[in-house]
Amino acid sequence: MKSPLVPLVAWFGAVSLALAQLPTVTPPRGWKTVEGQSFQASVMEYDGTTVTFRMPNGARVQAAAAKLSAEDQAYLAEWQKKQPIKIVLPESVGVEPAQIKAEVVSEDAKEEKYVYRTTHFEFESQGKFSQSLLHEVARNFEATFELLKVLPWNIEPKPASGEYFHARLFKSEEAYMSGGGLPGSGGVYSSREQMFMVPFASIGVKLVGKSYAKDDTFETHTMVHELTHQMMHFWMDLLPQWIVEGTAEYTGTLPLHTGHFRLSAAKNGLKDYIDFLKKKTANGVPEPFPLEKLFPITNEEWNAVLAQNPRAAHQLYFTSYLLVYYFMHLDNKGDGQLLARYFREVGDVRKEEEKYGLAMDAFKKQPGVTVHPDGSFNYRGDMVLPKPPAAVATPEARAAFQKKTLQILLDGRSEADLMKQIRSAYAKLGIRL
């Protein structure tokens, strides 16, 4: 029919004369406005606010999504999730020497407390840093910050509290352990303390004269790994443990030189990681953890594996890295689309969590609310607490959310088919899983 077309065009707005590269156009379907007016059209583009239609006569028409029915708005939201995400990764990312801010906040030799500050970090050391070491640590910290900003994981790194990310560096293993380090670990990010902690030996630092400097064994893997956890502080409870550790291993293996990560050399990082494991592990490359068990593993199951066999950590971390690397570089067209889509979905809940946190902060400041030193609080019976996002309201809901979002990575494939594809992709690289 011709009659509804003209008023629809007038109601929607001006016809778009210049269009950018568009997603795949959908087949025509029926639509309805909030006023009950029906029409047929195909979706050409949707940015979350405005939708571009192709009408039956070929005309391109724009409309505010808010003026469509609730059912149509839900359809658009699902359509948008399935569209390709534009991913443009630079050859390298990092910080230039002129950008590096590295200052001494305080030095107390008697207390063995030396505090340094960069643009985004404040860290405390038990030993005095030489200028060269301070500069090196500062640029590696800041380079990791820049890396997390450009990776297609939807991460906006910011401190869990305060203005800076915090770190502590210890002179000895004993000091590290007494300061909160975990047995058998080379470094740790404590989400409770919101602190990255590492002993000097784990990064290759030695005493030269009266200050500490880089040793021949200086390395950045542990540093970048734990800093990645710190950058993803607000995400960790939303992610399966294999993604938490796999992403940190991925960043830790990217080639890093003079404050720049070479993203284009991720494959070199994979090779170097394999070679490193061959030298470090008595029997060569550790036996990968079974893919079929790792992909759907719950955080409780992950912890149970480690509790029963601490040596399984090598298997878990190694295989987690291989999974993340696969979704970044080997799956489908090798453009990381599914992983980016996965993080976008998780990011939506992360934003809801952030809004909930702000609402709770505002609630606690209201008259009638008493906040105690331990963080607990009381409030009047007639007051209503803000509701947390349904996806994370309970531990059970959080676990269900983690399981549900993994379906994005499956992309319609069975787990068995996905595992076959992963094994095939790595077999071509000479890695048997």
KEKOLDREN-592792 format. One record per residue (C-alpha): x, y, z; residue number from 1. Coordinates in Angstrom, 1 decimal, always signed. Layout:
BEGIN
SITE       u       v       w  resi
SITE       X       Y       Z   NUM
...
REM end
This chain:
BEGIN
SITE       u       v       w  resi
SITE    +0.0    +0.0    +0.0     1
SITE    +1.2    +3.5    -0.8     2
SITE    -0.8    +5.5    +1.7     3
SITE    +1.0    +4.8    +5.0     4
SITE    +4.5    +5.4    +3.4     5
SITE    +4.3    +9.2    +3.1     6
SITE    +3.2    +9.9    +6.6     7
SITE    +5.8    +7.5    +7.9     8
SITE    +8.6    +9.3    +6.1     9
SITE    +7.3   +12.6    +7.4    10
SITE    +7.0   +11.2   +10.9    11
SITE   +10.4    +9.6   +11.0    12
SITE   +12.3   +12.6    +9.8    13
SITE   +14.6   +13.5    +6.9    14
SITE   +15.8   +10.9    +4.4    15
SITE   +19.5   +10.1    +4.9    16
SITE   +21.5   +11.2    +1.9    17
SITE   +24.9   +10.1    +3.0    18
SITE   +25.5    +6.7    +4.7    19
SITE   +28.7    +5.3    +6.1    20
SITE   +29.6    +1.6    +5.6    21
SITE   +26.6    -0.3    +6.9    22
SITE   +26.1    -3.7    +8.6    23
SITE   +24.3    -6.5    +6.8    24
SITE   +20.8    -5.4    +5.9    25
SITE   +18.1    -7.6    +7.5    26
SITE   +15.1    -9.0    +5.5    27
SITE   +12.0    -6.9    +5.7    28
SITE    +9.8    -7.3    +8.7    29
SITE    +6.7    -5.7   +10.3    30
SITE    +7.2    -2.8   +12.7    31
SITE    +4.8    -0.8   +14.8    32
SITE    +5.1    +2.7   +16.3    33
SITE    +4.1    +3.5   +19.9    34
SITE    +1.0    +5.1   +18.3    35
SITE    +0.0    +1.8   +16.7    36
SITE    +1.0    +2.6   +13.1    37
SITE    +2.4    -0.4   +11.2    38
SITE    +4.9    -0.6    +8.3    39
SITE    +7.3    -2.9    +6.6    40
SITE   +11.1    -2.2    +6.5    41
SITE   +14.6    -3.6    +6.7    42
SITE   +17.1    -2.5    +9.3    43
SITE   +20.2    -0.9    +7.8    44
SITE   +21.9    +0.7   +10.9    45
SITE   +21.2    +1.2   +14.6    46
SITE   +23.4    +3.1   +17.0    47
SITE   +21.3    +2.5   +20.1    48
SITE   +19.3    +5.7   +19.7    49
SITE   +18.5    +6.1   +16.0    50
SITE   +17.6    +3.4   +13.5    51
SITE   +18.0    +3.6    +9.7    52
SITE   +15.4    +1.7    +7.7    53
SITE   +15.2    +0.7    +4.1    54
SITE   +11.6    +1.0    +3.0    55
SITE    +9.9    -1.2    +0.4    56
SITE   +10.4    +1.5    -2.3    57
SITE   +14.2    +1.6    -1.5    58
SITE   +14.1    +4.9    +0.4    59
SITE   +16.4    +5.2    +3.4    60
SITE   +14.6    +6.6    +6.5    61
SITE   +15.8    +7.4   +10.0    62
SITE   +13.7    +7.1   +13.2    63
SITE   +14.1    +7.5   +16.9    64
SITE   +14.0    +4.0   +18.4    65
SITE   +12.1    +5.4   +21.4    66
SITE    +9.1    +6.0   +19.0    67
SITE    +8.9    +2.3   +18.2    68
SITE    +7.0    -0.4   +20.1    69
SITE    +8.7    -2.1   +23.1    70
SITE    +8.8    -5.3   +21.1    71
SITE   +10.6    -3.6   +18.2    72
SITE   +13.0    -1.9   +20.6    73
SITE   +13.9    -5.2   +22.1    74
SITE   +14.4    -6.6   +18.5    75
SITE   +16.8    -3.7   +17.7    76
SITE   +18.8    -4.3   +20.9    77
SITE   +19.3    -7.9   +19.9    78
SITE   +20.1    -7.0   +16.3    79
SITE   +22.7    -4.5   +17.4    80
SITE   +24.5    -7.2   +19.5    81
SITE   +24.9    -9.4   +16.5    82
SITE   +26.5    -6.7   +14.3    83
SITE   +30.2    -6.6   +13.6    84
SITE   +32.2    -4.5   +16.1    85
SITE   +34.7    -2.2   +14.5    86
SITE   +38.1    -3.2   +15.9    87
SITE   +41.2    -1.3   +14.9    88
SITE   +44.3    -2.3   +16.8    89
SITE   +47.4    -0.3   +16.5    90
SITE   +50.7    -1.9   +15.6    91
SITE   +52.0    -1.0   +19.0    92
SITE   +50.8    +0.9   +22.1    93
SITE   +52.6    +2.4   +25.0    94
SITE   +54.1    +5.7   +26.3    95
SITE   +56.8    +7.9   +24.9    96
SITE   +59.7    +9.1   +27.1    97
SITE   +58.4   +12.6   +27.2    98
SITE   +55.0   +11.4   +28.5    99
SITE   +56.4    +9.5   +31.5   100
SITE   +55.9   +11.1   +34.9   101
SITE   +58.0    +9.5   +37.6   102
SITE   +58.5   +11.3   +40.8   103
SITE   +59.7   +10.6   +44.4   104
SITE   +56.9   +11.2   +46.9   105
SITE   +58.9   +10.3   +50.0   106
SITE   +62.0    +8.3   +51.1   107
SITE   +62.6    +6.9   +54.5   108
SITE   +65.6    +4.6   +54.7   109
SITE   +65.1    +3.8   +58.4   110
SITE   +61.6    +2.5   +57.8   111
SITE   +62.6    +1.0   +54.4   112
SITE   +59.7    +2.9   +52.8   113
SITE   +60.2    +4.6   +49.5   114
SITE   +57.1    +6.0   +47.7   115
SITE   +57.0    +6.8   +44.0   116
SITE   +54.3    +8.1   +41.8   117
SITE   +53.5    +8.0   +38.1   118
SITE   +50.5    +9.5   +36.2   119
SITE   +48.1    +6.7   +37.3   120
SITE   +50.1    +4.7   +39.9   121
SITE   +51.5    +5.2   +43.4   122
SITE   +53.8    +2.4   +44.6   123
SITE   +55.8    +1.7   +47.7   124
SITE   +59.1    +0.0   +47.7   125
SITE   +61.3    -1.4   +50.5   126
SITE   +64.4    -0.3   +48.6   127
SITE   +65.4    +2.9   +47.0   128
SITE   +65.1    +2.9   +43.2   129
SITE   +67.8    +4.1   +40.9   130
SITE   +66.5    +6.7   +38.4   131
SITE   +66.8    +4.2   +35.6   132
SITE   +64.8    +1.6   +37.4   133
SITE   +62.1    +4.1   +38.4   134
SITE   +61.8    +5.2   +34.8   135
SITE   +61.6    +1.6   +33.6   136
SITE   +58.9    +0.6   +36.1   137
SITE   +57.0    +3.8   +35.5   138
SITE   +56.8    +3.3   +31.7   139
SITE   +55.9    -0.4   +32.1   140
SITE   +53.1    +0.5   +34.5   141
SITE   +51.8    +3.2   +32.3   142
SITE   +52.2    +1.2   +29.1   143
SITE   +50.0    -1.5   +30.6   144
SITE   +47.4    +1.1   +31.4   145
SITE   +47.4    +2.2   +27.8   146
SITE   +47.3    -1.4   +26.5   147
SITE   +44.1    -2.2   +28.5   148
SITE   +42.4    +0.9   +27.0   149
SITE   +42.9    -0.1   +23.4   150
SITE   +42.3    -3.9   +23.6   151
SITE   +38.8    -4.8   +22.3   152
SITE   +37.7    -5.8   +25.8   153
SITE   +35.6    -2.7   +26.6   154
SITE   +37.8    -2.0   +29.7   155
SITE   +38.0    +1.5   +31.1   156
SITE   +40.8    +1.1   +33.7   157
SITE   +40.3    +3.1   +36.8   158
SITE   +41.4    +2.7   +40.4   159
SITE   +39.1    +0.7   +42.7   160
SITE   +39.3    +3.6   +45.1   161
SITE   +41.2    +6.9   +45.3   162
SITE   +43.1    +8.6   +42.6   163
SITE   +45.8    +6.1   +41.9   164
SITE   +46.4    +2.4   +41.4   165
SITE   +48.6    +1.1   +44.3   166
SITE   +51.5    -1.4   +44.4   167
SITE   +54.0    -2.6   +46.9   168
SITE   +57.4    -4.0   +46.0   169
SITE   +59.3    -6.2   +48.5   170
SITE   +63.0    -6.8   +49.0   171
SITE   +62.7   -10.5   +49.9   172
SITE   +60.3   -13.4   +49.6   173
SITE   +59.9   -13.4   +53.4   174
SITE   +58.8    -9.7   +53.4   175
SITE   +56.5   -10.4   +50.4   176
SITE   +54.8   -13.3   +52.3   177
SITE   +54.4   -11.3   +55.5   178
SITE   +53.0    -8.4   +53.5   179
SITE   +50.2   -10.6   +52.1   180
SITE   +51.8   -12.5   +49.2   181
SITE   +50.5   -16.0   +48.4   182
SITE   +52.7   -19.1   +48.8   183
SITE   +54.3   -20.2   +45.6   184
SITE   +53.3   -17.0   +43.7   185
SITE   +55.6   -14.6   +42.0   186
SITE   +53.2   -11.7   +42.5   187
SITE   +49.6   -11.1   +43.4   188
SITE   +46.8    -8.6   +43.0   189
SITE   +44.7    -8.4   +46.1   190
SITE   +41.3    -7.2   +45.3   191
SITE   +40.5    -6.9   +49.0   192
SITE   +43.5    -4.6   +49.5   193
SITE   +43.3    -3.2   +46.0   194
SITE   +47.0    -3.7   +45.8   195
SITE   +49.5    -5.2   +43.4   196
SITE   +52.3    -6.9   +45.4   197
SITE   +55.5    -8.4   +44.0   198
SITE   +59.0    -9.3   +45.4   199
SITE   +62.0    -7.9   +43.7   200
SITE   +63.2   -11.3   +42.7   201
SITE   +60.1   -11.9   +40.5   202
SITE   +60.9    -8.9   +38.2   203
SITE   +64.7    -9.1   +38.3   204
SITE   +65.9    -6.3   +40.5   205
SITE   +69.2    -6.2   +42.4   206
SITE   +71.0    -3.9   +44.8   207
SITE   +73.7    -1.8   +43.1   208
SITE   +75.5    +0.4   +45.6   209
SITE   +72.8    +2.1   +47.7   210
SITE   +69.9    +1.7   +45.3   211
SITE   +68.2    -0.9   +43.3   212
SITE   +68.5    -1.4   +39.6   213
SITE   +67.5    -3.8   +36.8   214
SITE   +69.3    -7.2   +36.9   215
SITE   +70.1    -9.2   +33.8   216
SITE   +67.0   -11.3   +34.7   217
SITE   +64.6    -8.3   +34.6   218
SITE   +61.3    -9.3   +33.1   219
SITE   +57.8    -7.9   +32.8   220
SITE   +55.5   -10.8   +32.5   221
SITE   +54.5   -11.0   +36.2   222
SITE   +54.2    -7.3   +36.4   223
SITE   +51.9    -7.0   +33.4   224
SITE   +49.9   -10.0   +34.4   225
SITE   +49.0    -8.7   +37.9   226
SITE   +48.6    -5.1   +36.7   227
SITE   +46.0    -6.5   +34.2   228
SITE   +44.1    -7.9   +37.1   229
SITE   +44.3    -4.5   +38.8   230
SITE   +43.0    -2.7   +35.6   231
SITE   +40.1    -5.2   +35.5   232
SITE   +39.3    -5.0   +39.2   233
SITE   +35.6    -4.2   +38.5   234
SITE   +35.2    -7.0   +36.0   235
SITE   +36.7   -10.0   +37.8   236
SITE   +33.5   -11.1   +39.6   237
SITE   +31.6   -11.0   +36.3   238
SITE   +34.1   -13.3   +34.4   239
SITE   +34.9   -17.0   +34.5   240
SITE   +38.3   -17.6   +36.1   241
SITE   +39.8   -18.8   +32.8   242
SITE   +39.0   -15.5   +31.2   243
SITE   +40.4   -13.6   +34.2   244
SITE   +43.7   -15.5   +34.1   245
SITE   +43.8   -16.0   +30.3   246
SITE   +43.5   -12.3   +29.6   247
SITE   +46.3   -11.5   +32.1   248
SITE   +48.5   -14.2   +30.6   249
SITE   +47.7   -12.8   +27.1   250
SITE   +48.9    -9.2   +28.0   251
SITE   +51.8   -10.6   +29.9   252
SITE   +53.1   -12.4   +26.8   253
SITE   +52.8    -9.5   +24.4   254
SITE   +56.2    -8.3   +23.4   255
SITE   +57.1    -5.2   +25.5   256
SITE   +60.1    -3.1   +24.6   257
SITE   +61.0    +0.5   +25.7   258
SITE   +57.5    +1.1   +27.0   259
SITE   +55.6    -0.2   +24.0   260
SITE   +53.6    -3.4   +23.5   261
SITE   +53.8    -4.8   +20.0   262
SITE   +50.2    -6.0   +19.4   263
SITE   +51.1    -7.0   +15.8   264
SITE   +53.6    -9.5   +17.3   265
SITE   +51.2   -11.4   +19.4   266
SITE   +52.1   -14.6   +17.6   267
SITE   +55.8   -14.0   +18.6   268
SITE   +54.5   -13.7   +22.2   269
SITE   +52.8   -17.1   +21.9   270
SITE   +56.0   -18.7   +20.6   271
SITE   +58.2   -17.1   +23.3   272
SITE   +55.7   -18.2   +25.9   273
SITE   +55.9   -21.8   +24.7   274
SITE   +59.7   -21.7   +24.7   275
SITE   +59.7   -20.2   +28.2   276
SITE   +57.4   -23.0   +29.5   277
SITE   +59.6   -25.6   +27.8   278
SITE   +62.6   -24.3   +29.8   279
SITE   +60.7   -23.7   +33.1   280
SITE   +58.8   -27.0   +33.2   281
SITE   +60.7   -30.2   +34.0   282
SITE   +58.9   -32.2   +31.3   283
SITE   +58.6   -29.4   +28.8   284
SITE   +55.4   -27.7   +27.9   285
SITE   +52.8   -28.5   +30.6   286
SITE   +50.0   -30.9   +29.7   287
SITE   +47.1   -28.6   +28.8   288
SITE   +44.0   -28.8   +31.1   289
SITE   +41.2   -30.6   +29.2   290
SITE   +39.4   -28.0   +27.1   291
SITE   +36.1   -29.6   +27.6   292
SITE   +36.4   -29.1   +31.3   293
SITE   +38.0   -25.6   +31.3   294
SITE   +35.6   -23.8   +29.0   295
SITE   +32.5   -24.3   +31.2   296
SITE   +34.4   -24.5   +34.5   297
SITE   +32.8   -22.5   +37.4   298
SITE   +34.9   -20.4   +39.7   299
SITE   +34.2   -22.9   +42.5   300
SITE   +35.4   -25.8   +40.4   301
SITE   +38.5   -23.9   +39.4   302
SITE   +39.3   -23.3   +43.1   303
SITE   +38.6   -26.9   +43.9   304
SITE   +41.1   -28.1   +41.2   305
SITE   +43.8   -25.8   +42.7   306
SITE   +43.0   -27.0   +46.3   307
SITE   +43.3   -30.6   +45.3   308
SITE   +46.4   -30.2   +43.1   309
SITE   +48.3   -26.8   +43.4   310
SITE   +50.6   -28.0   +40.5   311
SITE   +47.6   -27.8   +38.2   312
SITE   +48.0   -24.1   +38.2   313
SITE   +50.4   -24.3   +35.3   314
SITE   +47.9   -26.3   +33.3   315
SITE   +45.0   -23.9   +34.1   316
SITE   +46.9   -20.7   +33.3   317
SITE   +48.5   -22.1   +30.2   318
SITE   +45.3   -23.4   +28.7   319
SITE   +43.4   -20.3   +29.8   320
SITE   +45.9   -18.3   +27.8   321
SITE   +45.5   -20.6   +24.8   322
SITE   +41.7   -20.1   +24.9   323
SITE   +42.0   -16.3   +25.0   324
SITE   +44.6   -16.2   +22.3   325
SITE   +42.3   -18.4   +20.1   326
SITE   +39.4   -16.1   +20.5   327
SITE   +41.6   -13.0   +19.8   328
SITE   +43.5   -14.3   +16.8   329
SITE   +42.4   -17.7   +15.5   330
SITE   +38.6   -18.0   +15.7   331
SITE   +36.5   -17.3   +12.5   332
SITE   +38.3   -14.5   +10.7   333
SITE   +40.9   -14.0   +13.4   334
SITE   +39.6   -10.5   +14.2   335
SITE   +38.5   -11.1   +17.8   336
SITE   +34.8   -10.3   +17.1   337
SITE   +33.2   -12.8   +19.4   338
SITE   +35.5   -11.9   +22.3   339
SITE   +34.7    -8.2   +21.8   340
SITE   +31.0    -9.0   +21.6   341
SITE   +31.3   -11.1   +24.8   342
SITE   +33.0    -8.2   +26.7   343
SITE   +30.4    -5.8   +25.4   344
SITE   +27.7    -7.9   +26.9   345
SITE   +29.5    -8.2   +30.2   346
SITE   +30.2    -4.5   +30.0   347
SITE   +26.5    -3.7   +30.0   348
SITE   +26.1    -5.4   +33.4   349
SITE   +29.3    -3.8   +34.6   350
SITE   +27.7    -0.4   +33.9   351
SITE   +24.6    -1.5   +35.8   352
SITE   +26.8    -2.5   +38.7   353
SITE   +28.5    +0.9   +38.7   354
SITE   +25.1    +2.7   +38.7   355
SITE   +24.1    +0.5   +41.6   356
SITE   +27.3    +1.4   +43.5   357
SITE   +26.6    +5.1   +43.0   358
SITE   +23.0    +4.6   +44.2   359
SITE   +24.2    +2.8   +47.3   360
SITE   +26.8    +5.6   +48.0   361
SITE   +24.0    +8.2   +47.7   362
SITE   +21.7    +6.1   +49.9   363
SITE   +24.2    +5.9   +52.7   364
SITE   +24.5    +9.7   +52.8   365
SITE   +20.8   +10.2   +53.4   366
SITE   +19.5   +11.2   +56.8   367
SITE   +18.3    +8.1   +58.7   368
SITE   +21.3    +6.0   +57.6   369
SITE   +24.1    +5.2   +60.1   370
SITE   +27.4    +3.9   +58.6   371
SITE   +29.7    +2.0   +61.0   372
SITE   +33.5    +1.9   +60.9   373
SITE   +33.5    -1.6   +59.6   374
SITE   +31.4    -0.6   +56.6   375
SITE   +28.1    -2.0   +57.8   376
SITE   +25.1    +0.3   +58.1   377
SITE   +21.7    +0.6   +59.5   378
SITE   +18.7    +2.6   +58.1   379
SITE   +15.2    +3.5   +58.9   380
SITE   +12.5    +0.9   +58.3   381
SITE   +10.6    +3.1   +55.9   382
SITE   +13.6    +3.5   +53.6   383
SITE   +14.1    +1.4   +50.5   384
SITE   +17.5    +0.1   +49.5   385
SITE   +18.6    +0.4   +45.8   386
SITE   +18.3    -3.0   +44.0   387
SITE   +21.4    -4.6   +42.5   388
SITE   +21.3    -5.7   +38.9   389
SITE   +19.4    -9.0   +38.6   390
SITE   +22.4   -10.7   +36.8   391
SITE   +24.6   -10.3   +39.9   392
SITE   +22.0   -10.1   +42.7   393
SITE   +23.0   -13.5   +44.2   394
SITE   +26.0   -15.8   +43.7   395
SITE   +23.7   -18.2   +41.8   396
SITE   +22.6   -15.4   +39.5   397
SITE   +26.2   -14.4   +38.9   398
SITE   +27.1   -18.0   +38.0   399
SITE   +24.2   -18.2   +35.7   400
SITE   +25.2   -14.9   +34.0   401
SITE   +28.7   -16.2   +33.4   402
SITE   +27.4   -19.4   +31.9   403
SITE   +24.9   -17.5   +29.7   404
SITE   +27.5   -15.1   +28.3   405
SITE   +29.7   -17.9   +27.2   406
SITE   +27.1   -18.7   +24.6   407
SITE   +28.4   -15.6   +22.8   408
SITE   +31.7   -17.3   +22.3   409
SITE   +30.1   -20.6   +21.2   410
SITE   +28.2   -18.6   +18.5   411
SITE   +25.8   -21.4   +17.8   412
SITE   +28.4   -24.1   +17.9   413
SITE   +28.3   -27.0   +20.3   414
SITE   +31.1   -27.1   +22.9   415
SITE   +32.4   -30.3   +21.2   416
SITE   +32.6   -28.6   +17.8   417
SITE   +34.3   -25.5   +19.2   418
SITE   +36.9   -27.8   +20.9   419
SITE   +37.6   -29.5   +17.6   420
SITE   +38.1   -26.1   +15.9   421
SITE   +40.5   -25.0   +18.7   422
SITE   +42.5   -28.1   +18.5   423
SITE   +42.7   -27.9   +14.7   424
SITE   +43.8   -24.2   +14.8   425
SITE   +46.6   -25.0   +17.3   426
SITE   +47.7   -28.1   +15.5   427
SITE   +48.5   -25.9   +12.5   428
SITE   +50.8   -24.0   +14.8   429
SITE   +52.4   -27.2   +16.1   430
SITE   +50.7   -27.1   +19.4   431
SITE   +48.7   -30.3   +20.3   432
SITE   +45.9   -30.0   +22.8   433
REM end
